[in-house]
Amino acid sequence: MSDTHYEIRLKGHLEPRWVAWFDALSLTQEGDGTTVIRGSVIVQAALHGLLRKVRDLGLPLIAVSQHGCQQQH
């Protein structure tokens, strides 16, 4: 099984308290007024669940980028 790394960019800043809601993913407030959520997602269904959480926050989604796979042995 492999993890795929994603970066999800949102318009607006999320407070650090939201990090628990996004499990093991990191949240970074960027200087351009966006928040970037980064981390590994094991299966496609988990990515869809993550995007539902983003939708529920009500912040506009700017981009979703895939940043390669990391093989687990």
N, C-alpha and C positions, 0 to 999 in steps of 0.2 A: 504494500500500500504506500502511496506517496502523499505528502502534504504539498499543497499548492499555496504559495504566498500571494496575498492580495493586498492592495492599497485602495481604500475607499475614501474619496474626498467629498466632504460636505460643506455647504455654504453656511458660515456661522461657526461660533465656538461652542463646543460641549464642555461643560464643567468636568473636572477630574473625577467627581463622584460617579459619573456614568461608566467608568472603566469596569466596575464589577458587573454591569449589565452585559458587557461584551466579552465576558469570560477571560481568556488568556490573550486577548488582542491588546495592542497599545493604542492610546489616543494621544495625538499631538496637536496642539493649537498652533497654527502657522501664523506668521506675521501678516499674511494677506487676508486674514479674516476667515480662513477656512479651518476645518478640523480634518485630520487624516487618521483613519483607523487602519492599522497594519497588523498583519499576522498570518498564521497558517490556518488553512481550512482543509479538513481531511476529505470530505465528500461534497459533491455538488449540492446536496440537500441542505447541508450546513450553511453554505453560502446563501442559499435562498432564505433560510431562517434569519441570517444576519441582515440581509437586505430588508426583510419584513420589520425588523427592529428599527432600522434606519428610517423606514417609511413611517413607523409609529411615532418617531421623535418629531416629525413635521419639518425637519430641516431639508432644504433642497439638496438632492444628490447631484454632484458635479461630474464625478467620474469613478469608474471601477476599473482597476488595472491588475492584470495577472503578472506576477514577477517570477515565474519559473516554478519548477518542482524540485522537491528534495526527497530522494529515495530513502525509505526506512528499511532496515534489514532485520 
